[in-house]
Amino acid sequence: LAVGGISACTATIPIKFTQQAVPGVTLSKLKASPEAYTGKVVILGGVIVDKKEEGGHIWLKVKNRPLDRDYVPHIPTSIGDSEAGYYWVMINPQGLSQTYLDWARMTVVGRVSDEKPVQAVSGEPVLAALYLHGWGSNWGGYGRREDVWEDNQAARYLSTTPKSPKQF
């Protein structure tokens, strides 16, 4: 469920998610080999640029922002950055903070899905959200407020055994 006011000493992403995520996945890797990642847990960053409600889900179109080693999204170093692009996040709206559209940036943990919203453009990956970390507020400054959301129903189905990076 949504929790506001995360302290600075709290990990950006709970370990149960970082252990499950395929390490080093970027938007360009997802776009280049979508079938290789379907069903896998990945972590991306970005900013919300559009929202749709469809099929009982909230669909967010997200402009990619590369993550640092602490899973914090940042503006790409150049306009022509290879990580420029968009992806979609499918969210179960239960427990989602009403302020999520005000997040300046977000970190997304999600399972790569072959489901697509009607509006999706070919080549835009879709992540079924497991965990979101919202950074700052578009109205209150960069990084001043943080929120998190977790799909508790989907999170129950995460494997208890971390994936080995050697599987790829």
CYANA upper distance limits for C-alpha pairs under 8 A (distance plus 0.5 A):
  1 LEU  CA     94 GLN  CA      8.32
  1 LEU  CA     95 GLY  CA      5.35
  1 LEU  CA     96 LEU  CA      7.34
  1 LEU  CA    148 VAL  CA      8.14
  1 LEU  CA    149 TRP  CA      5.87
  1 LEU  CA    150 GLU  CA      6.17
  1 LEU  CA    151 ASP  CA      7.88
  1 LEU  CA    152 ASN  CA      7.94
  2 ALA  CA     95 GLY  CA      6.27
  2 ALA  CA     96 LEU  CA      6.38
  2 ALA  CA     97 SER  CA      6.14
  2 ALA  CA    147 ASP  CA      7.12
  2 ALA  CA    148 VAL  CA      5.91
  2 ALA  CA    149 TRP  CA      5.18
  2 ALA  CA    150 GLU  CA      7.71
  3 VAL  CA    147 ASP  CA      6.23
  3 VAL  CA    148 VAL  CA      6.13
  3 VAL  CA    149 TRP  CA      7.56
  4 GLY  CA    145 ARG  CA      8.33
  4 GLY  CA    146 GLU  CA      6.72
  4 GLY  CA    147 ASP  CA      5.24
  4 GLY  CA    148 VAL  CA      7.47
  5 GLY  CA    145 ARG  CA      6.94
  5 GLY  CA    146 GLU  CA      6.20
  5 GLY  CA    147 ASP  CA      7.04
  6 ILE  CA     10 THR  CA      7.25
  6 ILE  CA    146 GLU  CA      6.42
  6 ILE  CA    147 ASP  CA      7.27
 12 THR  CA     70 ASP  CA      7.27
 12 THR  CA     71 TYR  CA      7.03
 12 THR  CA     72 VAL  CA      7.97
 12 THR  CA    133 HIS  CA      7.61
 13 ILE  CA     17 PHE  CA      7.24
 13 ILE  CA     18 THR  CA      7.17
 13 ILE  CA     71 TYR  CA      7.88
 13 ILE  CA    133 HIS  CA      8.03
 14 PRO  CA     18 THR  CA      7.16
 15 ILE  CA     19 GLN  CA      6.40
 16 LYS  CA     20 GLN  CA      7.15
 16 LYS  CA    160 THR  CA      8.49
 17 PHE  CA     21 ALA  CA      6.71
 17 PHE  CA    109 VAL  CA      7.67
 19 GLN  CA    162 PRO  CA      5.53
 19 GLN  CA    163 LYS  CA      7.46
 20 GLN  CA     41 VAL  CA      6.76
 20 GLN  CA    158 LEU  CA      7.95
 20 GLN  CA    159 SER  CA      7.77
 20 GLN  CA    161 THR  CA      8.27
 20 GLN  CA    162 PRO  CA      5.72
 20 GLN  CA    163 LYS  CA      6.39
 21 ALA  CA     40 LYS  CA      7.74
 21 ALA  CA     41 VAL  CA      5.13
 21 ALA  CA     42 VAL  CA      5.32
 21 ALA  CA     43 ILE  CA      7.15
 21 ALA  CA    109 VAL  CA      8.38
 21 ALA  CA    163 LYS  CA      8.04
 22 VAL  CA     40 LYS  CA      7.49
 22 VAL  CA     41 VAL  CA      6.67
 22 VAL  CA     42 VAL  CA      6.13
 22 VAL  CA    163 LYS  CA      7.75
 22 VAL  CA    165 PRO  CA      7.32
 23 PRO  CA     42 VAL  CA      8.09
 23 PRO  CA    165 PRO  CA      7.14
 25 VAL  CA     29 LYS  CA      6.73
 25 VAL  CA     30 LEU  CA      7.56
 25 VAL  CA     42 VAL  CA      6.98
 25 VAL  CA     43 ILE  CA      7.74
 25 VAL  CA     44 LEU  CA      8.39
 26 THR  CA     30 LEU  CA      6.84
 26 THR  CA     44 LEU  CA      7.42
 26 THR  CA     66 PRO  CA      8.20
 26 THR  CA     83 GLU  CA      7.74
 27 LEU  CA     31 LYS  CA      6.64
 27 LEU  CA     44 LEU  CA      7.91
 27 LEU  CA     64 ASN  CA      7.76
 27 LEU  CA     83 GLU  CA      6.45
 27 LEU  CA     85 GLY  CA      8.09
 27 LEU  CA     87 TYR  CA      8.44
 28 SER  CA     32 ALA  CA      6.57
 28 SER  CA     82 SER  CA      7.18
 28 SER  CA     83 GLU  CA      6.21
 29 LYS  CA     33 SER  CA      6.70
 29 LYS  CA     34 PRO  CA      8.35
 30 LEU  CA     34 PRO  CA      5.54
 30 LEU  CA     37 TYR  CA      7.32
 30 LEU  CA    125 PRO  CA      7.35
 31 LYS  CA    123 GLY  CA      6.52
 31 LYS  CA    124 GLU  CA      7.51
 31 LYS  CA    125 PRO  CA      7.14
 33 SER  CA     37 TYR  CA      7.60
 34 PRO  CA     38 THR  CA      6.79
 34 PRO  CA    125 PRO  CA      7.76
 37 TYR  CA    112 VAL  CA      6.76
 38 THR  CA    111 ARG  CA      8.00
 38 THR  CA    112 VAL  CA      5.35
 38 THR  CA    113 SER  CA      6.18
 38 THR  CA    114 ASP  CA      7.29
 39 GLY  CA    111 ARG  CA      6.09
 39 GLY  CA    112 VAL  CA      5.64
 39 GLY  CA    113 SER  CA      6.57
 40 LYS  CA    111 ARG  CA      5.81
 40 LYS  CA    112 VAL  CA      6.15
 41 VAL  CA    109 VAL  CA      7.39
 41 VAL  CA    110 GLY  CA      5.93
 41 VAL  CA    111 ARG  CA      4.78
 41 VAL  CA    112 VAL  CA      6.87
 42 VAL  CA    109 VAL  CA      6.30
 42 VAL  CA    110 GLY  CA      6.15
 42 VAL  CA    111 ARG  CA      6.78
 42 VAL  CA    112 VAL  CA      7.60
 43 ILE  CA     71 TYR  CA      8.36
 43 ILE  CA    107 THR  CA      7.59
 43 ILE  CA    108 VAL  CA      6.03
 43 ILE  CA    109 VAL  CA      5.02
 43 ILE  CA    110 GLY  CA      7.02
 44 LEU  CA     64 ASN  CA      7.90
 44 LEU  CA     65 ARG  CA      8.06
 44 LEU  CA     66 PRO  CA      7.62
 44 LEU  CA     67 LEU  CA      7.25
 44 LEU  CA     71 TYR  CA      8.46
 44 LEU  CA     73 PRO  CA      8.47
 44 LEU  CA    107 THR  CA      6.42
 44 LEU  CA    108 VAL  CA      5.79
 44 LEU  CA    109 VAL  CA      7.22
 45 GLY  CA     64 ASN  CA      6.40
 45 GLY  CA     65 ARG  CA      5.47
 45 GLY  CA     66 PRO  CA      6.40
 45 GLY  CA     67 LEU  CA      6.30
 45 GLY  CA     71 TYR  CA      8.05
 45 GLY  CA     72 VAL  CA      7.65
 45 GLY  CA     73 PRO  CA      5.41
 45 GLY  CA     74 HIS  CA      8.42
 45 GLY  CA    105 ARG  CA      7.89
 45 GLY  CA    106 MET  CA      6.19
 45 GLY  CA    107 THR  CA      4.88
 45 GLY  CA    108 VAL  CA      6.37
 46 GLY  CA     62 VAL  CA      6.24
 46 GLY  CA     63 LYS  CA      5.76
 46 GLY  CA     64 ASN  CA      4.80
 46 GLY  CA     65 ARG  CA      4.80
 46 GLY  CA     66 PRO  CA      7.87
 46 GLY  CA     73 PRO  CA      6.74
 46 GLY  CA     74 HIS  CA      8.49
 46 GLY  CA    105 ARG  CA      6.16
 46 GLY  CA    106 MET  CA      6.02
 46 GLY  CA    107 THR  CA      7.10
 46 GLY  CA    108 VAL  CA      8.44
 47 VAL  CA     62 VAL  CA      5.84
 47 VAL  CA     63 LYS  CA      5.76
 47 VAL  CA     64 ASN  CA      7.22
 47 VAL  CA     65 ARG  CA      7.58
 47 VAL  CA    103 TRP  CA      8.27
 47 VAL  CA    104 ALA  CA      6.97
 47 VAL  CA    105 ARG  CA      5.19
 47 VAL  CA    106 MET  CA      6.65
 48 ILE  CA     60 LEU  CA      6.89
 48 ILE  CA     61 LYS  CA      6.47
 48 ILE  CA     62 VAL  CA      5.05
 48 ILE  CA     63 LYS  CA      6.91
 48 ILE  CA    101 LEU  CA      7.63
 48 ILE  CA    103 TRP  CA      8.39
 48 ILE  CA    105 ARG  CA      7.82
 48 ILE  CA    106 MET  CA      8.47
 49 VAL  CA     60 LEU  CA      7.94
 49 VAL  CA     61 LYS  CA      6.16
 49 VAL  CA     62 VAL  CA      6.11
 49 VAL  CA     63 LYS  CA      6.99
 50 ASP  CA     60 LEU  CA      6.24
 50 ASP  CA     61 LYS  CA      5.46
 50 ASP  CA     62 VAL  CA      7.67
 51 LYS  CA     58 ILE  CA      7.49
 51 LYS  CA     59 TRP  CA      6.16
 51 LYS  CA     60 LEU  CA      5.11
 51 LYS  CA     61 LYS  CA      6.77
 52 LYS  CA     58 ILE  CA      6.41
 52 LYS  CA     59 TRP  CA      5.56
 52 LYS  CA     60 LEU  CA      7.03
 53 GLU  CA     57 HIS  CA      6.35
 53 GLU  CA     58 ILE  CA      5.16
 53 GLU  CA     59 TRP  CA      6.53
 54 GLU  CA     58 ILE  CA      7.00
 54 GLU  CA     59 TRP  CA      7.71
 54 GLU  CA    117 PRO  CA      7.91
 56 GLY  CA     92 ASN  CA      7.93
 56 GLY  CA     93 PRO  CA      8.43
 57 HIS  CA     90 MET  CA      6.84
 57 HIS  CA     91 ILE  CA      6.01
 57 HIS  CA     92 ASN  CA      5.75
 57 HIS  CA     93 PRO  CA      6.74
 58 ILE  CA     90 MET  CA      6.41
 58 ILE  CA     91 ILE  CA      5.60
 58 ILE  CA     92 ASN  CA      7.08
 58 ILE  CA     93 PRO  CA      6.71
 59 TRP  CA     88 TRP  CA      7.06
 59 TRP  CA     89 VAL  CA      6.12
 59 TRP  CA     90 MET  CA      5.20
 59 TRP  CA     91 ILE  CA      6.78
 59 TRP  CA    117 PRO  CA      7.52
 60 LEU  CA     88 TRP  CA      5.99
 60 LEU  CA     89 VAL  CA      5.58
 60 LEU  CA     90 MET  CA      7.12
 60 LEU  CA     91 ILE  CA      8.42
 61 LYS  CA     86 TYR  CA      7.28
 61 LYS  CA     87 TYR  CA      6.40
 61 LYS  CA     88 TRP  CA      5.05
 61 LYS  CA     89 VAL  CA      7.04
 62 VAL  CA     86 TYR  CA      5.98
 62 VAL  CA     87 TYR  CA      5.87
 62 VAL  CA     88 TRP  CA      6.35
 62 VAL  CA     89 VAL  CA      7.76
 63 LYS  CA     84 ALA  CA      8.05
 63 LYS  CA     85 GLY  CA      6.44
 63 LYS  CA     86 TYR  CA      5.06
 63 LYS  CA     87 TYR  CA      7.21
 64 ASN  CA     83 GLU  CA      7.37
 64 ASN  CA     84 ALA  CA      6.63
 64 ASN  CA     85 GLY  CA      6.22
 64 ASN  CA     86 TYR  CA      6.08
 64 ASN  CA     87 TYR  CA      7.57
 65 ARG  CA     73 PRO  CA      5.79
 65 ARG  CA     74 HIS  CA      5.96
 65 ARG  CA     75 ILE  CA      6.15
 65 ARG  CA     76 PRO  CA      6.80
 65 ARG  CA     83 GLU  CA      7.98
 65 ARG  CA     84 ALA  CA      8.08
 66 PRO  CA     73 PRO  CA      5.92
 66 PRO  CA     74 HIS  CA      6.24
 66 PRO  CA     75 ILE  CA      7.48
 66 PRO  CA     76 PRO  CA      6.87
 66 PRO  CA     83 GLU  CA      7.41
 67 LEU  CA     71 TYR  CA      5.49
 67 LEU  CA     72 VAL  CA      5.62
 67 LEU  CA     73 PRO  CA      4.80
 67 LEU  CA     74 HIS  CA      6.70
 68 ASP  CA     72 VAL  CA      5.92
 68 ASP  CA     73 PRO  CA      6.94
 68 ASP  CA     74 HIS  CA      7.81
 71 TYR  CA    107 THR  CA      7.25
 72 VAL  CA    106 MET  CA      8.41
 72 VAL  CA    107 THR  CA      7.13
 73 PRO  CA    105 ARG  CA      7.27
 73 PRO  CA    106 MET  CA      7.35
 73 PRO  CA    107 THR  CA      7.03
 76 PRO  CA     81 ASP  CA      6.85
 76 PRO  CA     83 GLU  CA      7.98
 76 PRO  CA     84 ALA  CA      8.04
 77 THR  CA     81 ASP  CA      7.30
 79 ILE  CA     84 ALA  CA      8.02
 80 GLY  CA     84 ALA  CA      7.41
 86 TYR  CA    124 GLU  CA      6.56
 86 TYR  CA    125 PRO  CA      8.32
 87 TYR  CA    124 GLU  CA      5.36
 87 TYR  CA    125 PRO  CA      5.47
 87 TYR  CA    126 VAL  CA      6.40
 87 TYR  CA    127 LEU  CA      8.29
 88 TRP  CA    120 ALA  CA      8.13
 88 TRP  CA    124 GLU  CA      7.36
 88 TRP  CA    125 PRO  CA      6.70
 88 TRP  CA    126 VAL  CA      5.11
 88 TRP  CA    127 LEU  CA      6.75
 89 VAL  CA    110 GLY  CA      8.33
 89 VAL  CA    126 VAL  CA      6.15
 89 VAL  CA    127 LEU  CA      5.33
 89 VAL  CA    128 ALA  CA      6.38
 89 VAL  CA    129 ALA  CA      6.61
 90 MET  CA    126 VAL  CA      7.53
 90 MET  CA    127 LEU  CA      6.62
 90 MET  CA    128 ALA  CA      5.26
 90 MET  CA    129 ALA  CA      6.32
 91 ILE  CA    128 ALA  CA      6.87
 91 ILE  CA    129 ALA  CA      5.88
 92 ASN  CA     96 LEU  CA      8.50
 92 ASN  CA    129 ALA  CA      8.22
 92 ASN  CA    151 ASP  CA      7.33
 94 GLN  CA    151 ASP  CA      8.35
 95 GLY  CA    149 TRP  CA      7.65
 96 LEU  CA    100 TYR  CA      7.86
 96 LEU  CA    149 TRP  CA      6.54
 97 SER  CA    147 ASP  CA      8.23
 97 SER  CA    149 TRP  CA      7.95
 99 THR  CA    103 TRP  CA      7.58
100 TYR  CA    134 GLY  CA      7.46
100 TYR  CA    147 ASP  CA      8.40
102 ASP  CA    136 GLY  CA      8.48
102 ASP  CA    137 SER  CA      5.66
102 ASP  CA    138 ASN  CA      5.75
102 ASP  CA    139 TRP  CA      7.46
103 TRP  CA    134 GLY  CA      5.98
103 TRP  CA    135 TRP  CA      6.16
103 TRP  CA    136 GLY  CA      6.01
103 TRP  CA    137 SER  CA      5.06
103 TRP  CA    138 ASN  CA      6.44
104 ALA  CA    134 GLY  CA      7.94
104 ALA  CA    135 TRP  CA      6.32
104 ALA  CA    136 GLY  CA      5.71
104 ALA  CA    137 SER  CA      5.36
104 ALA  CA    138 ASN  CA      5.36
104 ALA  CA    142 TYR  CA      7.21
104 ALA  CA    143 GLY  CA      8.09
105 ARG  CA    134 GLY  CA      6.51
105 ARG  CA    135 TRP  CA      5.53
105 ARG  CA    136 GLY  CA      7.35
106 MET  CA    132 LEU  CA      7.20
106 MET  CA    133 HIS  CA      5.90
106 MET  CA    134 GLY  CA      4.86
106 MET  CA    135 TRP  CA      6.04
107 THR  CA    132 LEU  CA      6.25
107 THR  CA    133 HIS  CA      5.55
107 THR  CA    134 GLY  CA      7.08
107 THR  CA    135 TRP  CA      8.47
108 VAL  CA    129 ALA  CA      7.30
108 VAL  CA    130 LEU  CA      8.31
108 VAL  CA    131 TYR  CA      6.61
108 VAL  CA    132 LEU  CA      5.33
108 VAL  CA    133 HIS  CA      7.16
109 VAL  CA    127 LEU  CA      8.40
109 VAL  CA    129 ALA  CA      6.53
109 VAL  CA    130 LEU  CA      6.10
109 VAL  CA    131 TYR  CA      5.53
109 VAL  CA    132 LEU  CA      6.81
110 GLY  CA    127 LEU  CA      5.39
110 GLY  CA    128 ALA  CA      5.54
110 GLY  CA    129 ALA  CA      4.75
110 GLY  CA    130 LEU  CA      5.51
110 GLY  CA    131 TYR  CA      7.29
111 ARG  CA    127 LEU  CA      5.75
111 ARG  CA    128 ALA  CA      5.59
111 ARG  CA    129 ALA  CA      7.11
111 ARG  CA    130 LEU  CA      7.67
112 VAL  CA    125 PRO  CA      7.82
112 VAL  CA    126 VAL  CA      6.40
112 VAL  CA    127 LEU  CA      5.07
112 VAL  CA    128 ALA  CA      6.82
113 SER  CA    125 PRO  CA      8.18
113 SER  CA    126 VAL  CA      5.96
113 SER  CA    127 LEU  CA      6.09
113 SER  CA    128 ALA  CA      6.58
114 ASP  CA    126 VAL  CA      7.35
115 GLU  CA    126 VAL  CA      7.43
116 LYS  CA    120 ALA  CA      6.72
116 LYS  CA    126 VAL  CA      7.02
120 ALA  CA    124 GLU  CA      7.07
129 ALA  CA    151 ASP  CA      7.60
130 LEU  CA    150 GLU  CA      6.24
130 LEU  CA    151 ASP  CA      5.57
130 LEU  CA    152 ASN  CA      8.26
130 LEU  CA    154 ALA  CA      6.87
130 LEU  CA    155 ALA  CA      6.60
131 TYR  CA    148 VAL  CA      7.82
131 TYR  CA    149 TRP  CA      6.13
131 TYR  CA    150 GLU  CA      4.87
131 TYR  CA    151 ASP  CA      6.79
132 LEU  CA    148 VAL  CA      6.00
132 LEU  CA    149 TRP  CA      5.61
132 LEU  CA    150 GLU  CA      6.95
133 HIS  CA    146 GLU  CA      7.66
133 HIS  CA    147 ASP  CA      6.41
133 HIS  CA    148 VAL  CA      4.98
133 HIS  CA    149 TRP  CA      7.15
134 GLY  CA    146 GLU  CA      5.91
134 GLY  CA    147 ASP  CA      5.50
134 GLY  CA    148 VAL  CA      6.48
135 TRP  CA    142 TYR  CA      8.21
135 TRP  CA    143 GLY  CA      5.95
135 TRP  CA    144 ARG  CA      8.10
135 TRP  CA    145 ARG  CA      6.77
135 TRP  CA    146 GLU  CA      5.38
135 TRP  CA    147 ASP  CA      7.44
136 GLY  CA    140 GLY  CA      7.64
136 GLY  CA    141 GLY  CA      6.96
136 GLY  CA    142 TYR  CA      5.65
136 GLY  CA    143 GLY  CA      4.21
136 GLY  CA    144 ARG  CA      5.24
136 GLY  CA    145 ARG  CA      4.86
136 GLY  CA    146 GLU  CA      6.10
137 SER  CA    141 GLY  CA      6.30
137 SER  CA    142 TYR  CA      6.91
137 SER  CA    143 GLY  CA      7.36
137 SER  CA    144 ARG  CA      7.19
137 SER  CA    145 ARG  CA      6.69
138 ASN  CA    142 TYR  CA      7.79
140 GLY  CA    144 ARG  CA      7.05
140 GLY  CA    145 ARG  CA      8.31
150 GLU  CA    155 ALA  CA      8.02
151 ASP  CA    155 ALA  CA      6.46
152 ASN  CA    156 ARG  CA      6.86
153 GLN  CA    157 TYR  CA      8.12
154 ALA  CA    158 LEU  CA      7.94
163 LYS  CA    167 GLN  CA      7.99
